[in-house]
Amino acid sequence: MFTKRNHVMLLALFVVGAFGVGLLVGCGDKGAKSTEAKAPATEVVINSACPMMGTAMDPAKVSADLTREFKGKKIGFCCAKCPVAWDKLSDEEKDAKLAETES
């Protein structure tokens, strides 16, 4: 028999579990669709795949918060984690990542 305390504990367990699943899925989940509206990009990015994850993207639909300038060009990313990781790369590593998306 479930008591009120058991219901609260079950709800807490569910919330913690759902949060954990969200963390595990993260950036690499190519099938997930974002439910939040994205701000339109001011410029079209030059790449059609994320240089960090390789995920295919529509260059015209990459939001401005998912872009970085590199050597005078606008680079787009698939999720919020990728631009942060990109910022940690050297210019040589960035060139290599971009070259991988062109193949």
C-alpha positions as CSV (number, residue, x, y, z in Angstrom):
1,M,0.0,0.0,0.0
2,F,1.3,3.4,-0.9
3,T,1.4,6.1,1.7
4,K,1.7,9.8,1.1
5,R,5.4,9.5,2.0
6,N,5.9,6.7,-0.6
7,H,4.2,8.9,-3.3
8,V,6.6,11.8,-2.6
9,M,9.6,9.5,-2.7
10,L,8.5,7.9,-5.9
11,L,7.9,11.4,-7.5
12,A,11.4,12.5,-6.3
13,L,12.9,9.4,-7.8
14,F,11.2,10.0,-11.1
15,V,12.4,13.6,-11.3
16,V,16.0,12.7,-10.5
17,G,15.9,9.8,-13.1
18,A,14.4,12.0,-15.8
19,F,17.1,14.6,-15.2
20,G,19.8,11.9,-15.3
21,V,18.5,10.6,-18.7
22,G,18.6,14.2,-20.0
23,L,22.3,14.5,-19.0
24,L,23.2,11.2,-20.6
25,V,21.5,11.9,-23.9
26,G,23.2,15.3,-24.3
27,C,24.7,16.5,-27.5
28,G,25.1,13.2,-29.3
29,D,21.3,12.5,-29.6
30,K,20.8,13.1,-33.3
31,G,17.1,12.1,-33.3
32,A,16.0,14.7,-30.7
33,K,14.2,17.8,-31.8
34,S,14.4,21.0,-29.8
35,T,11.0,22.2,-28.5
36,E,12.2,25.7,-27.8
37,A,12.0,28.3,-30.6
38,K,15.4,29.3,-32.0
39,A,16.3,32.9,-32.9
40,P,16.9,33.4,-36.6
41,A,20.5,33.6,-37.6
42,T,21.7,36.9,-38.9
43,E,23.9,35.2,-41.5
44,V,24.0,31.8,-43.0
45,V,26.8,29.7,-41.7
46,I,29.3,28.1,-44.1
47,N,29.0,24.5,-42.8
48,S,26.2,22.0,-43.2
49,A,27.4,19.7,-40.5
50,C,28.5,20.4,-37.0
51,P,32.4,20.4,-36.9
52,M,32.4,18.9,-33.4
53,M,29.7,16.2,-33.7
54,G,29.3,15.7,-37.4
55,T,25.6,16.2,-37.1
56,A,23.9,17.4,-40.3
57,M,22.3,20.8,-40.0
58,D,20.5,23.3,-42.2
59,P,22.9,26.3,-42.5
60,A,20.0,28.7,-42.9
61,K,18.4,27.6,-39.6
62,V,21.3,27.7,-37.2
63,S,20.5,30.2,-34.4
64,A,22.9,33.0,-33.7
65,D,23.8,31.6,-30.2
66,L,25.1,28.5,-31.9
67,T,27.6,30.2,-34.1
68,R,31.2,31.4,-33.9
69,E,33.4,33.6,-36.1
70,F,36.5,31.9,-37.4
71,K,38.9,33.4,-40.0
72,G,36.1,35.8,-41.1
73,K,33.5,33.1,-41.6
74,K,30.5,32.1,-39.5
75,I,30.6,28.5,-38.2
76,G,27.5,26.8,-37.0
77,F,27.0,24.1,-34.3
78,C,24.3,21.6,-33.5
79,C,23.9,22.3,-29.7
80,A,25.1,24.6,-26.9
81,K,27.9,22.3,-25.8
82,C,29.7,22.4,-29.2
83,P,30.6,26.1,-29.4
84,V,32.1,25.8,-25.9
85,A,34.2,22.9,-26.9
86,W,35.2,24.7,-30.2
87,D,36.4,27.7,-28.2
88,K,39.0,25.4,-26.4
89,L,40.6,24.2,-29.7
90,S,43.7,25.7,-31.4
91,D,43.3,27.2,-34.8
92,E,45.0,24.2,-36.3
93,E,42.5,21.9,-34.6
94,K,39.6,24.1,-35.8
95,D,40.9,23.9,-39.4
96,A,41.1,20.1,-39.1
97,K,37.5,19.9,-37.7
98,L,36.2,22.0,-40.5
99,A,38.0,19.9,-43.1
100,E,36.4,16.8,-41.7
101,T,32.9,18.2,-42.3
102,E,33.7,19.0,-46.0
103,S,34.6,15.4,-46.8
